[in-house]
Amino acid sequence: MATSELRVTKLTPLGKGSYKNAFIIVRDITNAPHNFTIPAGSDVANFCLVEYVDAINWRKESNPITYVDESFKQFRTEMENNPQFKYDIEEKGISLPYKLQLNKSLYSLHKDQINCIAELKKMHELAPRFAPVLHQIRIDIVNSHGTVIMRGTPFPPEEMDLNFAEIFISADVKIPSSVYVKVSYLIERCGNNVIKHIMENPDEKNAVAQKIIEFVDSYVDTHIELLNDIKSENFCTQIVDGKIELIRMLDVDPKYCVKCDSRDPAKIEEFKRHAKVFMKYAFIIHSIRWGDRIDGRHKTIDFGNLDITQDDLDAMLTFFYRPEYMIHEYNPINMLYHYFIQLHPSEFKLDYLTEYEKMHLVPEHYEFLSYDRLKKHFNSKNLFKLFKKHNKKYGITLMEPNMEEGGGGGGGGGGGGEEIEKKGGRKKQRKSKKRVNKKRKRTRKN
């Protein structure tokens, strides 16, 4: 260890998640070589230690027992970068040739380690603008119960490929192709998540909303992709001189990233426009539907409309409900449905059943509808209605369209049309203004 560094160790829990836990750190007076280091003079309060909860059964990519050759590496590359290939392998239900079936089985065994490395690389890629800075990583060899057999030595993220590849080189590893490891890392500590920040600083809600807009616009423009696991609890503040400098993501998982499927400049711009609407809308609905648990209590925040209109929402839903995006395992539409609605689609057939049928209907359990499974239950028109209904249920009011840009009917007309749709016009939505006014008069008389 260089004399300009200090060793640190974990102290008490800072936060707990389903598969990772964070810890407050303190200076390590024992100077143990397996502990993380920070630059001398640094404030330990600016860092935290994160551990994966479960041990990962790490496996060699070329398994001598099954004699899998280099084709597995190509299979893995396709699974990670080609949504259509992954959809065909995992969802289509087609009969696979023996070699592909073998690679599919092997890929499922490697999935945890693949996801771990991908997440660490994504975190490192996005720092410091969009995620906290990843400082060091450590790999400990453990048994199947998680008990440490051999402590690793911390290394910088730039060396992760080399260090993960050398897991099996250690003479202490008895099994030549499989070993259990526990991964932890030292990372820059963020401020409070946005929900907690506003609970403590209620007058800064508009400032936070503006920073969310800036984050989304900058992220999409920079990476030409969207993040669809948008949870308000996962956005944290960076405070500089008492003011919010940035909003960043605490946790970034690449499996929830969707990239533009085209290289055409016009289509890229179209994707970016809809991706921004999606991320803002996803943030709105999670904040108002779920929020976060603060001091043991459920807290939600209404961040307003983040400058998106109903027309923006309809266009975004149409864009991402197309086959080229619905083939993603985690796509914008099924993630919106999961975080906002989270009901089995059969729940929405009740309006068409008799009272007798309703009484004898057995409720179906909701499970996440991956890939394009929503398409079996909703066409795009019904999807629009579903989200409008839930917007009303949770009090989400989007901006009125801009008439100068050819928006959908302007201020009063747009609102009136939406109300008519909810009250009666189920099938006949597109009517002349004269016909709509007549229908309004009949509604008042009734």
C-alpha positions, 0 to 999 in steps of 0.5 A, a space after each residue: 500500500 502506498 503511504 498516501 493511502 489509508 485502509 478502511 473497513 465496514 462498520 454498520 449497515 447503511 442500506 439493505 437491498 434484495 441482492 446488495 447491502 451497503 455499509 458505512 466505513 471507518 479507518 482500519 487500524 489493523 491495516 489488513 491487506 485485504 481491506 479497501 484503501 482511500 487516498 490519505 486525507 480523504 473523508 471516509 464519510 464520502 465513501 461506502 462499501 457495498 457487498 453482494 448478498 449471495 455468493 456467486 457460483 463462478 464458472 469457467 466459460 469453457 467447461 472441460 466436463 461438457 467440452 463446450 468450445 469457443 461457440 459459447 463465447 459467441 453465444 454469450 455475445 449474441 445473448 447480451 447484444 442481440 435482442 432478437 437472438 435472445 428473444 428467439 432463444 428464450 421466448 419463442 419456444 422453438 426447438 433448438 439444435 443440440 449445440 444451441 441448447 447446450 450453450 443455452 443451458 451453460 449460459 443460465 449457469 453463468 448468468 449471475 457472474 455475467 450480470 455481476 461483471 456487466 453491472 460493475 462495468 456499466 457503473 464504471 462507464 457512467 461515472 461520474 456524471 450519471 453514477 457514483 465513482 467506483 473506486 475498488 473491487 474485491 473478490 473473496 473465495 468462499 464456500 457454498 454457504 458464503 463462509 470466506 476461504 480466502 480474502 482477495 486484494 482490492 483492485 481498481 475497476 480498470 483491472 476487473 477483466 484481468 482479476 475476474 479471469 484470474 479467479 481460477 489461477 489461485 492454487 487454493 482453488 480445488 475445483 478446476 471449473 467452478 468456485 464460489 465467490 463473494 464480490 464487494 466494492 468501494 464506491 463514492 457515497 451519494 447524498 439522500 435519494 430524491 424522496 428523502 431529500 424532499 421530505 427534509 427539504 420540501 421547498 426544493 421539490 421543483 429544483 429536484 424535478 428540474 434536475 431529473 429533467 436534466 439527468 434524463 435529457 443528458 443521459 439519453 443524448 449521451 448514450 442513445 439508450 434508455 433505462 427502464 428500471 426507473 425507481 425514485 428511490 434509486 435517484 440520489 442527490 449530489 450536494 455542492 455548497 448547499 445546492 443540488 449539483 446533480 442527480 445520479 443513479 445509485 444502481 445501474 443494471 445493464 439488463 434494464 437498458 434499451 438501445 436504439 435499434 437503428 443507425 439512421 440519424 432521423 430514427 435516432 432522434 425519434 428514439 431519443 425523443 420517446 426515450 426521454 418521455 418514457 424515463 420522465 413518465 416512469 419516474 413520475 408514476 413510480 414516485 407517486 405510486 410507490 415512492 420509498 420507505 422513510 423511517 418505516 413509513 411509505 412516502 410518495 411525492 408528486 413531481 408534476 408532469 416533468 414537461 410531458 403532454 398526453 400527446 407525448 405519452 400516447 406517441 411514446 406508447 405507440 413507438 415502444 409497443 412495436 415488435 422491435 422494442 417489445 422483444 426485449 425481456 425488460 422493455 419500456 411498456 412491460 416495465 411501465 405496466 409492472 410499476 404502475 398497474 401490476 395487475 393480471 390482465 384478466 382483471 380488466 375483462 370484468 367490465 365484459 362479464 355477467 354478474 354470475 361470471 364475476 362471482 365465479 371468476 378465479 383471480 389470476 396471480 400477477 407475475 411480471 409479463 416479460 418480452 411481448 406477453 402484454 400483446 396477448 392481452 392489449 392492443 395499443 388503443 386499449 393500452 392508451 385507455 389503461 394508462 389514462 385511467 391510472 393517470 386519473 386514479 393517481 392524480 397525474 395531470 400531464 401538460 396540455 398539447 401546444 396548439 402551435 405545434 399541431 397538438 391534439 386539440 388544444 387546451 379545452 378541446 383536449 381535456 373535453 375529448 378525454 372526458 367524453 372517452 371516459 364517460 361513454 364514447 368507447 368505440 367512436 373516438 374520432 368525431 367532428 367538433 360539431 358531433 362532439 359538442 352535440 354529445 356533450 349536450 346530451 351528456 349534460 341532460 342525462 
